[in-house]
Amino acid sequence: MSPEELAALIRSRRTSMVVDADRAVPRDVVEHLCELAMWAPNHKRTWPWQFALAEGDGRARLGEVIADAMEAYGDSPEKVLKARGKYLRTPATLVVGSAAGDSADRTAENRDAVAAGIQNLLLAATAHGLATYWGSCPKGANDVVAALCGFEPGTHVAALIYLGWATHSPEPPARPPAHLHII
Ligand SMILES: Cc1cc2nc3c(=O)[nH]c(=O)nc-3n(C[C@H](O)[C@H](O)[C@H](O)COP(=O)(O)O)c2cc1C
């Protein structure tokens, strides 16, 4: 791949859930994306990535635990109701967690490694023709989502990534120019 082709792939990745709702995302494709996430740099080689796939009825289960947690947290009934059906909008949602480290610094570095890995995953998904949408875990829902996913206790849920075959790519939001400070 040339640098120009890589740049084009990076620029073409969009946060989008405009997908073919009837076309499943094969598990082996998702497993491949997870494997590529783990090629990101990782200080001390702690391998902090945790992955769980919500598909089929699992999407409703994910929505239920999140909606219940949001209700307990005090979110409005409208937001709670929306959350219950949220994960039915795409054929799959990949949950990515970052395991706690043995110190606050290591936990922060784990999260950096997981975020770097998520970008690998998003770019690879884009190359496959998949739309991806990185959503944050709602406040108060981290631990119930981690438990539903079977993640290690103390895991930070870094991303809920909606996945589906892209039918359209939105216009890219304008980026400010990168400013390089010289020291
Ligand atoms: C850590 C993180 C959390 C995000 N959480 C959300 C979210 O909860 N809801 C949302 O609409 N977008 C979320 N996004 C996606 C951003 O809104 C999106 O990347 C941004 O609008 C730029 O669009 P682009 O990715 O298409 O370039 C998140 C992105 C990151 C990196």
Ligand as a Chemical Component Dictionary entry (heavy atoms), coordinates in Angstrom:
data_LIG
# 
_chem_comp.id                   LIG 
_chem_comp.type                 NON-POLYMER 
_chem_comp.pdbx_formal_charge   0 
_chem_comp.three_letter_code    LIG 
# 
loop_
_chem_comp_atom.comp_id 
_chem_comp_atom.atom_id 
_chem_comp_atom.alt_atom_id 
_chem_comp_atom.type_symbol 
_chem_comp_atom.charge 
_chem_comp_atom.model_Cartn_x 
_chem_comp_atom.model_Cartn_y 
_chem_comp_atom.model_Cartn_z 
_chem_comp_atom.pdbx_ordinal 
LIG C1  C1  C 0 -13.613 8.210  22.807 1  
LIG C2  C2  C 0 -14.694 8.522  21.806 2  
LIG C3  C3  C 0 -16.012 8.479  22.204 3  
LIG C4  C4  C 0 -17.037 8.799  21.303 4  
LIG N1  N1  N 0 -18.335 8.746  21.734 5  
LIG C5  C5  C 0 -19.326 9.129  20.909 6  
LIG C6  C6  C 0 -20.670 9.112  21.362 7  
LIG O1  O1  O 0 -20.967 8.702  22.486 8  
LIG N2  N2  N 0 -21.629 9.527  20.513 9  
LIG C7  C7  C 0 -21.327 9.960  19.239 10 
LIG O2  O2  O 0 -22.244 10.370 18.526 11 
LIG N3  N3  N 0 -20.056 9.940  18.766 12 
LIG C8  C8  C 0 -19.057 9.533  19.571 13 
LIG N4  N4  N 0 -17.765 9.499  19.097 14 
LIG C9  C9  C 0 -17.502 9.734  17.655 15 
LIG C10 C10 C 0 -17.223 11.208 17.340 16 
LIG O3  O3  O 0 -18.427 11.954 17.499 17 
LIG C11 C11 C 0 -16.718 11.319 15.882 18 
LIG O4  O4  O 0 -15.479 10.649 15.777 19 
LIG C12 C12 C 0 -16.563 12.774 15.461 20 
LIG O5  O5  O 0 -17.818 13.401 15.298 21 
LIG C13 C13 C 0 -15.796 12.927 14.140 22 
LIG O6  O6  O 0 -16.472 12.254 13.080 23 
LIG P1  P1  P 0 -15.700 11.175 12.191 24 
LIG O7  O7  O 0 -15.293 10.044 13.122 25 
LIG O8  O8  O 0 -16.674 10.732 11.131 26 
LIG O9  O9  O 0 -14.499 11.842 11.582 27 
LIG C14 C14 C 0 -16.722 9.166  19.959 28 
LIG C15 C15 C 0 -15.371 9.193  19.568 29 
LIG C16 C16 C 0 -14.367 8.871  20.464 30 
LIG C17 C17 C 0 -12.919 8.903  20.008 31 
# 
loop_
_chem_comp_bond.comp_id 
_chem_comp_bond.atom_id_1 
_chem_comp_bond.atom_id_2 
_chem_comp_bond.value_order 
_chem_comp_bond.pdbx_ordinal 
LIG C1  C2  SING 1  
LIG C2  C3  SING 2  
LIG C2  C16 DOUB 3  
LIG C3  C4  DOUB 4  
LIG C4  N1  SING 5  
LIG C4  C14 SING 6  
LIG N1  C5  DOUB 7  
LIG C5  C6  SING 8  
LIG C5  C8  SING 9  
LIG C6  O1  DOUB 10 
LIG C6  N2  SING 11 
LIG N2  C7  SING 12 
LIG C7  O2  DOUB 13 
LIG C7  N3  SING 14 
LIG N3  C8  DOUB 15 
LIG C8  N4  SING 16 
LIG N4  C9  SING 17 
LIG N4  C14 SING 18 
LIG C9  C10 SING 19 
LIG C10 O3  SING 20 
LIG C10 C11 SING 21 
LIG C11 O4  SING 22 
LIG C11 C12 SING 23 
LIG C12 O5  SING 24 
LIG C12 C13 SING 25 
LIG C13 O6  SING 26 
LIG O6  P1  SING 27 
LIG P1  O7  DOUB 28 
LIG P1  O8  SING 29 
LIG P1  O9  SING 30 
LIG C14 C15 DOUB 31 
LIG C15 C16 SING 32 
LIG C16 C17 SING 33 
# 
